[in-house]
């Protein structure tokens, strides 16, 4: 594979990693209104629970779940990039083989033209 192809692949890979590291995690936070509504739906109008304490617990749980979701999204994006990288490398390899076979066919045609009597 020519050096230019390797340089292009390396530059694309380095650019992707730089962009990936510099961009913030996708925002997957649940709005506070939805949390309040969910708590009200679960608890109903019963007053025997301390709503502030329950709200604090739910907010902490949601933050933990959001953190895990952001990590999973990063893994998904990374896997997606590597699949495309492998596909690009495979296409470069096919191009190289095609070029080599095309040259070999031309060489065989040239040699067969020289061998055949005119």
Secondary structure in CASP SS format (residue, H / E / C, confidence):
PFRMAT SS
TARGET T0000
AUTHOR 0000-0000-0000
METHOD secondary structure of the structure
MODEL  1
X C 1.00
X C 1.00
X H 1.00
X H 1.00
X H 1.00
X H 1.00
X H 1.00
X H 1.00
X H 1.00
X H 1.00
X H 1.00
X H 1.00
X H 1.00
X H 1.00
X H 1.00
X H 1.00
X H 1.00
X H 1.00
X H 1.00
X H 1.00
X H 1.00
X H 1.00
X C 1.00
X C 1.00
X C 1.00
X C 1.00
X C 1.00
X C 1.00
X C 1.00
X C 1.00
X C 1.00
X H 1.00
X H 1.00
X H 1.00
X H 1.00
X H 1.00
X H 1.00
X H 1.00
X H 1.00
X H 1.00
X H 1.00
X H 1.00
X H 1.00
X C 1.00
X C 1.00
X C 1.00
X C 1.00
X C 1.00
X C 1.00
X C 1.00
X H 1.00
X H 1.00
X H 1.00
X H 1.00
X H 1.00
X H 1.00
X H 1.00
X H 1.00
X H 1.00
X H 1.00
X H 1.00
X H 1.00
X H 1.00
X H 1.00
X H 1.00
X H 1.00
X H 1.00
X H 1.00
X H 1.00
X H 1.00
X H 1.00
X H 1.00
X H 1.00
X H 1.00
X H 1.00
X H 1.00
X H 1.00
X H 1.00
X H 1.00
X H 1.00
X H 1.00
X H 1.00
X H 1.00
X H 1.00
X H 1.00
X H 1.00
X H 1.00
X H 1.00
X H 1.00
X H 1.00
X H 1.00
X H 1.00
X H 1.00
X H 1.00
X H 1.00
X H 1.00
X H 1.00
X H 1.00
X H 1.00
X H 1.00
X H 1.00
X H 1.00
X H 1.00
X H 1.00
X H 1.00
X H 1.00
X H 1.00
X H 1.00
X H 1.00
X H 1.00
X H 1.00
X H 1.00
X H 1.00
X H 1.00
X H 1.00
X C 1.00
X C 1.00
X C 1.00
END
